[in-house]
Amino acid sequence: MLRWALISAVIAVIAAAFGFTGVAGAAAEIAKVLFFLFLAIFVVLLVAGMAAGRKISHTIHHDDTGLAGGR
């Protein structure tokens, strides 16, 4: 998805250089929407990964027996 945002940004810059303001504006808006969508998904997955990592780390550190059966 970040790749599509970058492609749209490049299209916007090229279109702006040629003077196609309508196309440049539309491509820039698409790039902006995709970028912020990617950023939001990244933050959500980062928080979820940190929460899952803490849960796994907490489980591993509190198993003092070292046995697979938990005896």
Residue, then its C-alpha position, 0 to 999 in steps of 0.5 A: m500500500l505504501r508503494w501505491a502511495l509513492i507511485s501516486a506521489v510520483i505521478a502527481v509530481i510529473a503531472a504538476a511539472f507538465g501543468f496538468t493541475g487537475v491530474a496532479g491534484a487528484a494523484a496527490e490526494i490519492a497519495k495522501v489518503l493511501f499514506f495516512l491509511f498505511l500509517a494508521i494500519f502500521v500503528v495499529l499493528l505495532v501496538a498489537g505486536m507490542a501487546a502480544g510480545r508482552k503477553i508471550s514474554h510474561t508467560i515465558h518468564h513466569d514458568d520457573t520449572g523449565l519442564a514441558g509439562g509444567r510440573 
